[in-house]
C-alpha cells in the first residue's frame, strides 16, 4: 500500500495545482486526462482513496453530481470521517457553503474526536461562531490543538453574536456568492479574507472577501451580479455582515 500512498500524494499535488487556477478545468486537456488516469490507478489498488481523488477531480470540472457519487463510494469503503471531511471541503470549492456548515456543525465538536481533523471546514464555510464555541470546549477539555487565528475569529464571532447574526445567516449569504461562482465556472480556490471592524458609533461589521484571479473590472461586474443574486435568493441583508469578490 506504500506505493498507492506515494502515488496518491503525487495526485493530490497535481489536483491542488489545477485548483489554484480558480476556474473549471477542461476534461479534454492533456493534464486532466493524465490526472484522471492517475486517480484510476490509485483506485485500482486503494479503492477508498482512489474514489476520494476522483471526487476531487470532478470538483475541478464543476460536476457536483459526480463529486457526490465518488465521495459516497469512498465513504462506503473508508467508514471514516476523513472521507466526509474531504467531500465537504470540496463543496466549499464549489460554493456550497451552507451544506458544508451543516456538516461541520453536526460533526466538528471536540467530543466527537474530529475537531482538529475537520476544523478547516469551519473556516472555509464561514462557520465562525460554531468554530469558536467548539474551540473553547476543546480548550476546556485540555486538548492539544494546532495554532489557530483564534483572536481574529473570536472578534468576528462576538460581533456577529451581539448582532443576533447566526452562522446559518452567514453561510446562506455566502451561498449567493457560490451561485455566481458556478454560473461563471469559477472555483473558490483561496481562503476568504475576513475583516472585522468593531468601532461603536463608527462602524461595526464583518466583511468576507472571496479572492478571484481576474482583473478589478471583471470582479466589479461579478459583485453587481452578486447583489442581484442576493435578491434572487432572498438573502437577509445587514451592515453587520457582507460578502464580496476581490481581485487577487
C-alpha positions as CSV (number, residue, x, y, z in Angstrom):
1,X,0.0,0.0,0.0
2,X,3.0,2.3,0.3
3,X,3.2,2.7,-3.5
4,X,-0.5,3.7,-3.5
5,X,0.1,6.3,-0.8
6,X,3.0,7.8,-2.7
7,X,1.0,7.9,-5.9
8,X,-2.0,9.4,-4.0
9,X,0.2,12.2,-2.6
10,X,1.5,13.0,-6.1
11,X,-2.0,13.1,-7.5
12,X,-3.1,15.5,-4.6
13,X,-0.3,17.9,-5.6
14,X,-1.5,17.8,-9.2
15,X,-5.1,18.4,-8.2
16,X,-4.1,21.3,-6.0
17,X,-2.1,22.9,-8.8
18,X,-5.2,22.9,-11.0
19,X,-7.4,24.1,-8.2
20,X,-5.1,27.2,-7.8
21,X,-6.1,28.3,-11.3
22,X,-9.5,29.2,-9.8
23,X,-11.7,28.0,-12.7
24,X,-13.2,24.9,-14.1
25,X,-10.7,22.7,-15.8
26,X,-11.1,21.2,-19.3
27,X,-11.6,17.4,-19.0
28,X,-10.1,17.0,-22.5
29,X,-6.8,18.7,-21.7
30,X,-3.7,16.6,-21.6
31,X,-3.1,17.5,-17.9
32,X,-6.6,16.5,-16.8
33,X,-6.6,13.3,-18.8
34,X,-3.3,12.4,-17.1
35,X,-4.7,13.2,-13.7
36,X,-7.8,11.0,-14.4
37,X,-5.5,8.1,-15.3
38,X,-3.6,8.6,-12.1
39,X,-6.8,8.7,-10.0
40,X,-8.0,5.4,-11.6
41,X,-4.6,3.8,-11.0
42,X,-4.8,4.6,-7.3
43,X,-8.4,3.4,-7.2
44,X,-7.3,0.0,-8.6
45,X,-5.0,-0.6,-5.6
46,X,-6.7,1.5,-2.9
47,X,-10.4,2.0,-3.8
48,X,-11.3,4.2,-0.9
49,X,-8.6,6.8,-1.6
50,X,-9.0,6.4,-5.3
51,X,-12.7,7.3,-5.2
52,X,-11.8,10.3,-3.0
53,X,-9.3,11.5,-5.5
54,X,-11.8,11.1,-8.3
55,X,-14.2,13.3,-6.2
56,X,-11.6,16.0,-6.2
57,X,-11.0,15.5,-9.9
58,X,-14.7,16.1,-10.7
59,X,-14.7,19.2,-8.4
60,X,-12.2,20.7,-10.8
61,X,-14.7,20.1,-13.6
62,X,-17.6,21.6,-11.6
63,X,-19.5,18.3,-11.8
64,X,-21.4,18.3,-8.5
65,X,-23.3,15.0,-9.1
66,X,-20.1,13.1,-9.9
67,X,-18.4,14.7,-6.9
68,X,-21.1,13.4,-4.6
69,X,-21.1,9.9,-6.3
70,X,-17.4,9.5,-5.9
71,X,-17.2,10.6,-2.3
72,X,-20.1,8.5,-1.4
73,X,-18.3,5.5,-2.8
74,X,-15.2,6.5,-0.8
75,X,-17.2,6.9,2.4
76,X,-18.8,3.5,2.0
77,X,-15.4,1.9,1.8
78,X,-13.5,4.0,4.3
79,X,-16.0,4.3,7.1
80,X,-14.1,7.3,8.4
81,X,-14.9,10.9,9.0
82,X,-12.0,11.7,6.7
83,X,-13.9,11.0,3.5
84,X,-16.8,13.1,4.7
85,X,-14.4,15.9,5.5
86,X,-12.8,15.8,2.1
87,X,-16.3,15.9,0.4
88,X,-17.4,18.9,2.3
89,X,-14.1,20.7,1.8
90,X,-14.7,20.2,-1.9
91,X,-18.2,21.6,-1.5
92,X,-16.8,24.9,-0.4
93,X,-14.6,24.9,-3.5
94,X,-17.9,24.7,-5.5
95,X,-19.5,27.4,-3.4
96,X,-22.0,25.3,-1.3
97,X,-21.2,26.9,2.0
98,X,-24.4,26.2,3.9
99,X,-24.1,22.5,3.2
100,X,-20.5,22.5,4.4
101,X,-21.6,24.4,7.5
102,X,-24.3,21.9,8.4
103,X,-21.8,19.1,8.3
104,X,-19.3,21.0,10.4
105,X,-21.9,21.9,13.0
106,X,-23.0,18.3,13.3
107,X,-19.6,16.7,13.3
108,X,-16.9,19.2,14.3
109,X,-17.4,19.3,18.0
110,X,-14.4,18.2,20.2
111,X,-16.5,15.5,21.9
112,X,-16.7,13.7,18.6
113,X,-12.9,13.4,18.4
114,X,-13.0,15.2,15.0
115,X,-12.3,18.8,16.0
116,X,-8.8,19.1,14.6
117,X,-9.4,16.9,11.6
118,X,-12.3,18.9,10.2
119,X,-11.6,22.4,11.6
120,X,-10.6,23.6,8.2
121,X,-14.2,23.3,7.1
122,X,-15.2,25.7,9.8
123,X,-13.0,28.4,8.3
124,X,-13.9,27.7,4.7
125,X,-17.6,27.5,5.2
126,X,-18.0,30.6,7.3
127,X,-18.9,28.8,10.5
128,X,-17.2,31.4,12.7
129,X,-19.3,31.2,15.8
130,X,-19.6,27.5,15.7
131,X,-15.8,27.1,15.4
132,X,-15.1,29.5,18.4
133,X,-17.6,27.6,20.5
134,X,-16.0,24.2,19.7
135,X,-12.5,25.7,20.2
136,X,-13.4,26.9,23.7
137,X,-14.8,23.5,24.5
138,X,-11.7,21.8,23.2
139,X,-9.5,24.0,25.4
140,X,-11.7,23.2,28.4
141,X,-11.0,19.5,27.7
142,X,-7.2,20.2,27.6
143,X,-6.9,19.0,24.1
144,X,-3.7,19.6,22.3
145,X,-4.5,21.9,19.4
146,X,-2.8,23.3,16.4
147,X,-2.3,27.1,16.1
148,X,-5.5,28.8,15.0
149,X,-6.1,32.6,14.3
150,X,-8.4,32.5,17.4
151,X,-8.1,36.1,18.3
152,X,-9.4,37.3,15.0
153,X,-12.1,34.6,14.8
154,X,-13.3,35.5,18.3
155,X,-13.7,39.1,17.4
156,X,-15.7,38.0,14.3
157,X,-17.9,35.6,16.3
158,X,-18.5,38.0,19.2
159,X,-19.6,40.9,16.9
160,X,-21.9,38.7,14.9
161,X,-23.4,37.1,18.0
162,X,-24.1,40.5,19.6
163,X,-25.9,41.5,16.5
164,X,-28.0,38.3,16.5
165,X,-26.4,37.1,13.3
166,X,-26.1,33.3,13.1
167,X,-23.7,31.1,11.2
168,X,-26.7,30.0,9.2
169,X,-27.3,33.5,8.1
170,X,-23.7,34.0,7.2
171,X,-23.4,30.8,5.1
172,X,-26.7,31.4,3.4
173,X,-25.3,34.8,2.3
174,X,-22.1,33.2,1.1
175,X,-24.2,30.7,-0.9
176,X,-25.2,33.7,-3.1
177,X,-21.5,34.2,-3.9
178,X,-21.3,30.4,-4.6
179,X,-24.1,30.7,-7.1
180,X,-22.2,33.4,-9.0
181,X,-19.0,31.3,-9.0
182,X,-20.9,28.3,-10.5
183,X,-22.6,30.4,-13.1
184,X,-19.2,31.6,-14.3
185,X,-17.5,28.2,-13.9
186,X,-15.2,29.5,-11.2
187,X,-13.9,27.7,-8.1
188,X,-13.3,29.1,-4.6
189,X,-9.7,28.2,-4.6
190,X,-8.2,30.6,-1.9
191,X,-9.1,31.2,1.7
192,X,-11.6,34.1,2.1
193,X,-10.2,37.3,3.6
194,X,-12.3,38.1,6.7
195,X,-12.1,41.6,8.1
196,X,-13.8,42.9,11.2
197,X,-14.4,46.5,12.3
198,X,-15.8,47.0,15.8
199,X,-16.0,50.7,16.4
200,X,-19.2,51.7,18.1
201,X,-20.6,54.9,16.7
202,X,-18.5,54.5,13.5
203,X,-19.0,51.0,12.0
204,X,-19.4,47.5,13.3
205,X,-19.4,44.7,10.8
206,X,-17.6,41.7,9.2
207,X,-16.7,41.6,5.6
208,X,-15.9,38.3,3.9
209,X,-13.9,38.8,0.6
210,X,-13.5,35.9,-1.8
211,X,-10.4,36.3,-3.9
212,X,-10.7,35.7,-7.6
213,X,-7.9,35.6,-10.2
214,X,-9.3,38.2,-12.5
215,X,-9.0,41.9,-13.0
216,X,-10.8,44.6,-11.0
217,X,-13.2,45.4,-13.8
218,X,-14.5,41.8,-14.1
219,X,-14.7,41.5,-10.3
220,X,-16.8,44.6,-10.2
221,X,-19.2,43.1,-12.7
222,X,-19.4,39.9,-10.6
223,X,-20.1,41.9,-7.4
224,X,-23.0,43.6,-9.3
225,X,-24.3,40.1,-10.2
226,X,-23.9,39.0,-6.6
227,X,-26.1,41.9,-5.4
228,X,-28.8,40.6,-7.8
229,X,-28.3,37.0,-6.7
230,X,-28.8,38.1,-3.1
231,X,-32.2,39.5,-4.1
232,X,-33.0,36.4,-6.1
233,X,-32.2,34.1,-3.1
234,X,-33.9,36.5,-0.7
235,X,-30.8,36.7,1.4
236,X,-31.3,38.7,4.6
237,X,-29.0,41.7,4.4
238,X,-27.5,43.7,7.3
239,X,-24.5,46.0,7.8
240,X,-23.1,43.5,10.3
241,X,-22.1,41.0,7.6
242,X,-21.3,41.3,3.9
243,X,-19.7,39.1,1.3
244,X,-17.9,40.3,-1.8
245,X,-15.5,39.2,-4.5
246,X,-11.9,40.6,-4.5
247,X,-9.3,40.7,-7.3
248,X,-6.5,38.5,-6.1
